[in-house]
Amino acid sequence: MAEHGYEKDALLKRLRRIEGQVRGIEKMVEDDRYCIDILTQIAAARTALESVGEKVLEDHVNHCVAGALASGAPAAAQEKTAELLAAVQRFTKSR
């Protein structure tokens, strides 16, 4: 794992796939496809992005937060804990 806890190459690969999904949705609109089919693909892209977000959040907890807690530095632990709570709140508000 890198300095931020996530695997950069794997994350970029997943994001590129999602980018391809979004381009596919764009093409569907250009081709005047049926609205329900477009909505289905939008839901799939949104689910894929949420999955990426969940993975980044998991990696943040397992790497950044765990590292701060294990360091024995109360200020670092408090900072990462507050950061985690804010991230969870942002992430759950988007749903």
C-alpha positions as CSV (number, residue, x, y, z in Angstrom):
1,M,0.0,0.0,0.0
2,A,1.1,3.5,-0.7
3,E,1.4,6.4,1.7
4,H,-2.4,7.0,1.6
5,G,-3.5,3.4,2.1
6,Y,-5.2,2.7,-1.2
7,E,-3.7,0.8,-4.1
8,K,-3.4,3.5,-6.7
9,D,-3.2,1.3,-9.8
10,A,-6.3,-0.7,-8.8
11,L,-8.2,2.4,-7.9
12,L,-7.4,4.1,-11.2
13,K,-8.4,0.9,-13.2
14,R,-11.8,0.9,-11.5
15,L,-12.3,4.6,-12.1
16,R,-11.4,4.2,-15.8
17,R,-14.1,1.5,-16.0
18,I,-16.6,3.8,-14.5
19,E,-15.5,6.5,-16.8
20,G,-16.3,4.1,-19.7
21,Q,-19.7,3.4,-18.2
22,V,-20.4,7.2,-18.1
23,R,-19.3,7.5,-21.7
24,G,-21.7,4.7,-22.6
25,I,-24.5,6.6,-20.9
26,E,-23.6,9.7,-22.9
27,K,-23.8,7.6,-26.1
28,M,-27.2,6.2,-25.1
29,V,-28.5,9.8,-24.8
30,E,-27.0,10.7,-28.1
31,D,-28.7,7.7,-29.7
32,D,-32.0,8.6,-28.1
33,R,-32.2,5.3,-26.2
34,Y,-35.2,4.5,-23.9
35,C,-35.2,6.6,-20.7
36,I,-35.5,3.5,-18.4
37,D,-32.4,1.9,-20.0
38,I,-30.5,5.2,-19.4
39,L,-31.7,5.3,-15.8
40,T,-30.6,1.7,-15.3
41,Q,-27.1,2.5,-16.5
42,I,-26.9,5.7,-14.3
43,A,-27.8,3.5,-11.3
44,A,-25.1,1.0,-12.2
45,A,-22.5,3.8,-12.6
46,R,-23.6,5.3,-9.2
47,T,-23.3,1.9,-7.5
48,A,-19.8,1.5,-9.0
49,L,-18.7,4.9,-7.7
50,E,-20.1,4.1,-4.3
51,S,-18.2,0.8,-4.3
52,V,-15.0,2.7,-5.0
53,G,-15.8,5.1,-2.2
54,E,-16.4,2.3,0.2
55,K,-13.1,0.7,-0.7
56,V,-11.2,4.0,-0.3
57,L,-12.9,4.5,3.1
58,E,-12.0,1.0,4.2
59,D,-8.4,1.4,3.1
60,H,-8.3,4.8,5.0
61,V,-9.5,3.1,8.2
62,N,-7.1,0.2,7.9
63,H,-4.1,2.2,7.0
64,C,-4.3,5.9,8.0
65,V,-6.6,5.7,11.0
66,A,-5.1,2.4,12.3
67,G,-1.6,3.8,11.9
68,A,-2.4,7.0,13.8
69,L,-4.0,4.9,16.6
70,A,-1.0,2.6,16.7
71,S,1.5,5.5,16.8
72,G,0.6,6.3,20.4
73,A,0.4,9.9,19.5
74,P,-2.9,11.2,20.9
75,A,-3.1,14.3,18.7
76,A,-2.6,12.1,15.5
77,A,-5.2,9.6,16.7
78,Q,-7.7,12.4,17.4
79,E,-7.0,14.1,14.1
80,K,-7.5,10.9,12.1
81,T,-10.6,9.9,14.1
82,A,-12.2,13.3,13.4
83,E,-11.2,13.1,9.8
84,L,-12.8,9.6,9.6
85,L,-16.0,10.8,11.1
86,A,-16.3,13.7,8.8
87,A,-15.6,11.4,5.8
88,V,-18.3,9.0,6.9
89,Q,-20.8,11.8,7.3
90,R,-20.0,13.2,3.8
91,F,-20.2,9.7,2.3
92,T,-23.5,8.8,3.9
93,K,-25.1,12.2,3.0
94,S,-24.5,11.4,-0.7
95,R,-26.9,8.4,-0.5
